[in-house]
Amino acid sequence: MKFRCTILYVQNVAQSLSFFEAAFGFRTKMLHESGDYGELDTGATILALSSSKLMEQMGKKPGAPDPARPVFELAVETDDVAAGVAQALKAGAKLVSEPAKMDWGQTIAYVSEPNGFLIEICTPVSG
């Protein structure tokens, strides 16, 4: 087996694809003609988006993400966290925490994307 993708449940798949393209430079891999499912090429792993409406039609009841009480986060890696944060904010993200250097040497910052999912923007982990 291999890890295929992470799927975020969002209100508008096309808008979310556009956000991730503008904020992080990911490329839309596909958007289903229904508009209810799409995938982004992020490198080694696929980030997929599914509409909450579709999930409800399938009998699921997705909760709303809350960046103040996250149950997970997405992490994107860059050599320039400040520039990454600025690009994400310009694309519509909200700042959760400014870039800060951690004791282990990594610089991290947090933003939330328009649906409320928490995203860590970070330098590579060294060591």
C-alpha positions as CSV (number, residue, x, y, z in Angstrom):
1,M,0.0,0.0,0.0
2,K,0.9,3.6,-0.3
3,F,-0.5,6.9,1.0
4,R,-2.4,8.3,-1.9
5,C,-3.9,11.7,-0.7
6,T,-5.4,13.9,1.9
7,I,-9.0,15.0,1.2
8,L,-10.4,18.3,2.6
9,Y,-14.1,18.8,2.7
10,V,-14.8,22.3,1.5
11,Q,-17.8,24.4,0.4
12,N,-16.6,25.3,-3.0
13,V,-14.0,23.0,-4.6
14,A,-13.1,25.3,-7.6
15,Q,-12.5,28.3,-5.3
16,S,-10.4,26.2,-2.9
17,L,-8.3,24.9,-5.9
18,S,-7.7,28.5,-6.9
19,F,-6.7,29.4,-3.4
20,F,-4.1,26.7,-3.1
21,E,-2.7,27.5,-6.6
22,A,-2.3,31.2,-5.6
23,A,-1.1,30.7,-2.1
24,F,1.3,27.9,-2.5
25,G,1.9,27.4,-6.3
26,F,0.2,24.0,-6.4
27,R,-1.2,23.0,-9.8
28,T,-4.7,21.8,-10.3
29,K,-4.4,18.2,-11.5
30,M,-8.1,17.8,-12.1
31,L,-11.6,19.1,-11.3
32,H,-14.5,16.8,-11.9
33,E,-17.2,18.2,-14.2
34,S,-19.7,18.1,-11.3
35,G,-17.4,20.6,-9.4
36,D,-17.6,18.4,-6.3
37,Y,-14.1,16.9,-6.4
38,G,-10.7,18.1,-7.5
39,E,-7.0,17.3,-6.9
40,L,-3.9,19.4,-6.7
41,D,-0.4,18.3,-7.7
42,T,1.7,19.2,-4.6
43,G,4.7,17.1,-5.4
44,A,4.9,13.7,-3.7
45,T,1.4,13.6,-2.4
46,I,-2.0,14.6,-3.8
47,L,-4.1,17.2,-1.9
48,A,-7.7,16.5,-2.9
49,L,-10.8,18.5,-2.2
50,S,-14.4,17.3,-2.0
51,S,-17.5,19.4,-1.5
52,S,-19.3,19.1,1.8
53,K,-22.5,18.6,-0.2
54,L,-21.1,15.5,-1.9
55,M,-20.0,14.1,1.5
56,E,-23.5,14.7,2.9
57,Q,-25.1,12.9,-0.1
58,M,-22.8,10.0,0.8
59,G,-24.1,9.9,4.4
60,K,-21.2,11.7,6.0
61,K,-21.6,14.7,8.2
62,P,-18.4,16.7,7.9
63,G,-17.6,19.1,10.7
64,A,-16.4,22.7,10.2
65,P,-12.7,23.2,10.6
66,D,-11.6,25.5,13.4
67,P,-8.0,26.9,13.3
68,A,-8.2,27.7,17.0
69,R,-9.1,24.0,17.8
70,P,-7.5,22.0,15.0
71,V,-7.5,18.2,14.8
72,F,-4.8,18.2,12.2
73,E,-2.7,20.6,10.1
74,L,-1.3,20.7,6.6
75,A,2.4,21.7,6.3
76,V,4.0,23.3,3.3
77,E,7.8,23.6,3.2
78,T,9.8,26.6,1.9
79,D,13.2,28.1,2.5
80,D,11.5,31.6,3.0
81,V,8.7,31.3,5.5
82,A,8.0,35.1,5.6
83,A,7.6,35.2,1.8
84,G,5.4,32.1,2.0
85,V,3.2,33.7,4.6
86,A,2.9,36.9,2.6
87,Q,1.9,34.9,-0.5
88,A,-0.7,33.0,1.4
89,L,-2.2,36.1,2.9
90,K,-2.4,37.8,-0.5
91,A,-4.3,34.7,-1.7
92,G,-6.9,35.1,1.1
93,A,-5.4,33.2,4.1
94,K,-5.7,34.6,7.6
95,L,-2.6,34.8,9.8
96,V,-2.7,32.6,12.9
97,S,0.9,33.0,14.1
98,E,3.9,35.0,12.8
99,P,7.1,33.2,11.7
100,A,9.1,32.1,14.7
101,K,12.3,30.1,15.0
102,M,11.9,26.9,17.0
103,D,14.4,25.5,19.5
104,W,15.1,22.7,17.0
105,G,16.1,25.2,14.3
106,Q,13.1,25.1,12.1
107,T,11.2,28.3,11.3
108,I,7.4,28.0,11.3
109,A,4.3,30.1,10.9
110,Y,0.6,29.3,10.8
111,V,-2.2,30.5,8.5
112,S,-5.8,29.3,8.0
113,E,-7.1,29.0,4.5
114,P,-10.6,30.4,3.6
115,N,-12.4,27.2,4.8
116,G,-10.6,27.4,8.2
117,F,-8.1,24.6,7.8
118,L,-4.8,25.2,9.6
119,I,-1.7,25.3,7.5
120,E,1.9,25.4,8.8
121,I,4.4,27.1,6.6
122,C,7.8,25.9,7.6
123,T,11.5,25.5,6.7
124,P,12.9,22.0,6.3
125,V,13.5,20.0,9.5
126,S,17.2,19.6,9.9
127,G,19.1,17.1,12.0
